């Protein structure tokens, strides 16, 4: 907790104290009290810079000048932004299928981009090779504790400044957001239920949580590219087992409905991963009826043509 609190003094304030408010307009559609924590109103439009600010600051303090990461898009943007301000040469390896909007923003922040055929886990393998060959730091989201500690500052804002709530709904990908926020919530408000959500088409971490061992999958099939990993990291799973009360899987149709509800009732454009919490409520209304839940809207980096197709805008 001391390290997480100290992180707030390193992270650029532009990424801190993001909006947290009760969204009454959503409540009739969802059947429960809903507050949203909005993590997209910043230069990289996601929560990821909370972690990359810590990583980049430490690298600069040690005199290092280059860094590489694998990314589905959001981590790459965040590391590029944080690295640019500290004189770091940032390289990002990503799948060729990553949304064009995310790739454009990574390049706009000054990072180099290497595209690989395949998915995120294949990009991760290539990033490992780049780090080895160039002898530079590899940033691995969720494995590097700084990425978890940065995300955990969201938890501080929830429990220290937010209203009392019964459950927090967290998108589950590599695990930095879930383990970071979950750690703080369980330390400060242990009665609050920590619920992690993944798409049915990318279930590896949820299956791993349920079986209490690493479970990998051969492929992923979801529009929620930000959480579409196949190979959970064992150390991250260990952390998740300590803080998560439940891990659930949701259908693609529910994710799309969640995105549409957030647009229609909250005026918010979000990427699919950010709608996972709303999707979980839609699929289990009885569980949340009469309760006050907080859902973290983790990002809004989405290809707008695809977004228009999903939510039915022409």
C-alpha positions in Angstrom: 0.0 0.0 0.0 2.9 2.4 0.7 4.3 1.9 -2.8 0.8 2.4 -4.3 0.4 5.6 -2.4 3.8 6.8 -3.4 3.0 6.1 -7.0 0.6 9.0 -7.0 3.5 11.4 -6.6 5.2 10.0 -9.7 2.3 9.7 -12.1 1.5 12.8 -14.1 -1.6 14.3 -12.5 -3.4 14.3 -15.8 -4.0 10.6 -15.3 -5.1 10.8 -11.7 -8.4 11.5 -10.0 -10.5 10.5 -13.0 -14.3 11.1 -12.9 -16.2 8.8 -10.6 -20.0 9.4 -10.5 -23.3 7.6 -10.2 -24.9 7.3 -13.6 -28.6 7.2 -12.9 -29.4 7.2 -16.6 -28.1 3.6 -16.8 -29.9 2.3 -13.8 -33.3 1.7 -15.3 -31.7 -0.5 -18.0 -29.5 -2.4 -15.6 -31.7 -2.7 -12.5 -29.2 -1.6 -10.0 -27.3 1.5 -8.8 -24.3 2.0 -11.1 -21.3 4.3 -10.7 -18.7 4.6 -13.4 -15.0 5.3 -13.1 -14.0 6.9 -16.3 -10.4 6.1 -17.4 -10.5 7.4 -20.9 -10.3 11.2 -20.4 -6.6 11.6 -20.7 -4.0 11.8 -23.5 -3.8 8.1 -24.1 -7.5 7.4 -23.5 -7.0 4.4 -21.1 -5.8 3.6 -17.6 -2.5 2.2 -18.9 -0.4 5.3 -18.4 -0.7 5.1 -14.6 1.6 2.1 -14.9 3.9 3.3 -17.7 4.5 6.6 -15.8 6.1 4.5 -13.0 8.1 2.4 -15.5 9.4 5.3 -17.6 10.3 7.3 -14.5 12.4 4.5 -13.1 14.1 3.9 -16.4 15.0 7.5 -16.8 16.3 7.7 -13.2 18.7 4.8 -14.0 19.9 6.5 -17.2 18.4 3.9 -19.5 17.5 5.2 -22.9 15.4 2.5 -24.7 12.5 0.2 -23.9 10.3 -2.3 -25.7 6.9 -3.8 -25.0 4.3 -6.0 -26.7 0.9 -4.4 -26.8 -2.6 -4.8 -28.1 -2.6 -1.0 -28.5 -3.3 0.7 -25.2 0.0 -0.2 -23.4 1.9 0.9 -26.4 0.3 4.3 -26.5 0.8 4.8 -22.8 4.5 3.7 -22.9 5.1 5.9 -25.9 3.6 8.9 -24.1 5.4 8.4 -20.9 8.7 7.6 -22.6 8.6 10.6 -24.9 8.5 12.9 -21.9 11.6 11.3 -20.4 13.7 10.9 -23.5 13.2 7.2 -24.0 13.4 5.4 -27.3 10.2 3.3 -27.2 9.6 0.3 -29.5 6.2 -1.4 -29.6 5.5 -4.8 -31.0 1.9 -5.5 -31.9 -0.2 -7.8 -34.0 -0.9 -6.7 -37.6 -4.6 -7.0 -36.8 -4.5 -4.3 -34.0 -7.0 -1.5 -34.6 -5.5 1.1 -36.9 -6.5 4.0 -34.6 -4.3 2.5 -31.8 -1.3 2.1 -34.1 -1.7 5.7 -35.4 -1.6 7.0 -31.9 1.5 5.0 -30.9 3.4 6.4 -33.8 2.1 9.9 -33.1 3.6 9.7 -29.6 7.0 9.0 -31.2 7.4 5.3 -30.8 8.4 2.8 -33.5 6.0 0.0 -34.3 6.8 -3.5 -35.4 3.9 -5.5 -36.7 3.8 -9.3 -36.5 1.4 -11.9 -37.9 -0.7 -13.6 -35.3 -2.0 -12.3 -32.0 -0.9 -10.6 -28.8 1.0 -13.6 -27.4 3.0 -13.9 -30.6 3.8 -10.1 -30.3 5.0 -10.8 -26.8 7.4 -13.5 -28.1 8.8 -11.1 -30.6 9.2 -8.3 -28.0 11.2 -10.7 -25.8 13.5 -11.3 -28.7 13.9 -7.6 -29.4 14.7 -6.9 -25.8 17.4 -9.6 -25.8 18.9 -8.6 -29.1 19.1 -4.9 -28.3 19.8 -5.4 -24.6 17.1 -3.1 -23.6 14.3 -3.2 -21.0 11.3 -5.3 -21.8 8.1 -4.0 -20.2 5.6 -6.8 -19.6 2.2 -5.6 -18.7 0.9 -7.2 -15.4 4.2 -9.1 -14.8 6.1 -5.8 -14.1 4.7 -4.9 -10.7 4.8 -1.2 -11.6 2.0 -1.7 -14.1 -0.1 -3.2 -11.3 0.8 -0.5 -8.8 -0.1 2.2 -11.2 -3.5 0.6 -11.9 -3.9 0.2 -8.1 -4.1 4.0 -7.8 -7.6 3.6 -9.3 -8.5 1.5 -6.3 -7.3 4.3 -3.9 -9.5 6.7 -5.7 -12.5 4.4 -5.4 -12.2 3.6 -1.7 -10.9 7.0 -0.5 -13.1 9.4 -2.4 -16.0 7.4 -3.8 -19.4 6.5 -2.3 -19.9 3.2 -0.5 -20.5 0.4 -3.0 -21.1 -3.3 -2.9 -19.1 -4.6 -5.8 -16.5 -3.4 -8.3 -16.5 -4.8 -11.9 -13.1 -5.0 -13.5 -12.1 -6.0 -17.1 -9.7 -8.9 -16.9 -7.0 -9.2 -19.5 -3.4 -9.7 -18.4 -4.4 -8.9 -14.9 -2.7 -5.6 -13.9 -6.0 -3.7 -13.5 -7.7 -6.5 -11.7 -4.9 -7.4 -9.3 -4.0 -3.7 -8.7 -7.5 -2.5 -7.9 -8.4 -5.7 -6.2 -5.5 -5.4 -3.8 -6.5 -2.0 -2.7 -10.2 -2.8 -2.4 -9.5 -5.9 -0.3 -7.1 -4.0 1.9 -9.3 -1.0 2.5 -12.9 -2.3 1.9 -12.7 -6.1 2.3 -16.5 -6.4 2.3 -16.7 -5.2 -1.3 -17.0 -7.9 -3.9 -14.2 -7.9 -6.6 -15.6 -9.4 -9.8 -13.5 -9.8 -12.9 -14.9 -10.1 -16.4 -13.7 -11.6 -19.6 -15.3 -12.5 -23.0 -16.3 -16.0 -23.7 -14.0 -15.8 -26.7 -10.9 -15.1 -24.6 -11.3 -17.0 -21.3 -7.8 -18.1 -20.4 -7.3 -16.1 -17.2 -10.9 -16.8 -16.0 -10.4 -20.5 -16.5 -7.1 -20.3 -14.8 -8.7 -18.5 -11.8 -11.4 -21.1 -11.6 -9.0 -24.0 -11.8 -6.3 -22.3 -9.7 -3.6 -23.1 -12.2 -2.5 -21.6 -15.5 -4.8 -22.6 -18.4 -3.9 -21.6 -21.9 -6.0 -21.5 -25.0 -5.1 -22.1 -28.7 -6.9 -19.0 -30.0 -9.1 -16.1 -29.1 -12.3 -14.8 -30.8 -13.6 -11.5 -29.4 -14.0 -7.9 -30.4 -12.5 -7.0 -27.0 -8.9 -7.0 -28.3 -7.6 -5.3 -25.1 -8.2 -8.5 -23.0 -7.6 -11.1 -25.6 -4.7 -13.1 -24.2 -4.1 -16.8 -24.5 -1.3 -17.4 -22.0 -1.8 -16.1 -18.5 1.3 -15.3 -16.4 1.6 -17.6 -13.4 2.8 -14.9 -11.0 -0.2 -12.7 -12.0 -2.6 -15.5 -11.5 -1.2 -16.0 -8.0 -2.0 -12.4 -7.2 -5.5 -12.6 -8.7 -6.3 -15.6 -6.6 -5.7 -13.5 -3.5 -8.0 -10.6 -4.4 -10.8 -11.7 -6.8 -14.1 -13.0 -5.4 -15.3 -14.1 -8.8 -14.4 -14.3 -12.5 -17.1 -14.5 -15.1 -17.4 -14.8 -18.8 -19.8 -12.8 -21.0 -21.1 -13.1 -24.6 -20.1 -10.8 -27.5 -23.8 -9.8 -27.8 -23.7 -8.5 -24.2 -20.5 -6.6 -24.8 -22.1 -4.8 -27.8 -25.3 -4.1 -25.9 -23.2 -2.7 -23.1 -21.3 -0.4 -25.5 -24.7 0.8 -26.9 -26.1 1.5 -23.5 -23.1 3.5 -22.5 -23.5 5.6 -25.6 -27.2 6.0 -25.4 -27.6 6.6 -21.7 -24.2 8.0 -20.7 -23.0 9.7 -23.9 -19.8 7.6 -23.7 -17.9 6.0 -26.6 -15.9 3.1 -25.1 -13.9 0.2 -26.5 -15.3 -3.3 -26.0 -13.1 -4.1 -23.0 -14.6 -1.1 -21.2 -18.1 -2.5 -21.6 -17.4 -5.8 -19.9 -18.7 -4.7 -16.5 -22.0 -3.6 -18.0 -22.2 -6.8 -19.9 -21.8 -8.8 -16.7 -24.8 -6.9 -15.2 -26.9 -7.6 -18.2 -26.2 -11.3 -18.1 -27.0 -11.7 -14.3 -29.5 -9.0 -13.3 -30.7 -10.9 -10.2 -27.2 -11.0 -8.8 -26.9 -7.2 -8.9 -30.5 -6.1 -8.2 -30.7 -3.6 -5.4 -26.9 -3.3 -5.1 -24.6 -0.4 -5.8 -21.8 -1.5 -8.3 -18.9 0.4 -9.7 -17.6 -0.5 -13.2 -14.3 0.8 -14.4 -14.5 2.1 -18.0 -10.9 1.3 -18.8 -10.5 2.8 -22.3 -12.0 4.3 -25.4 -9.4 3.5 -28.1 -11.7 1.9 -30.7 -11.8 1.8 -34.5 -14.7 4.1 -35.2 -15.8 2.2 -38.3 -16.0 -1.0 -36.4 -17.7 0.8 -33.5 -20.4 2.2 -35.8 -21.1 -1.3 -37.1 -21.3 -2.8 -33.6 -23.6 -0.3 -32.1 -25.7 0.2 -35.2 -24.8 3.7 -36.3 -24.8 4.4 -40.0 
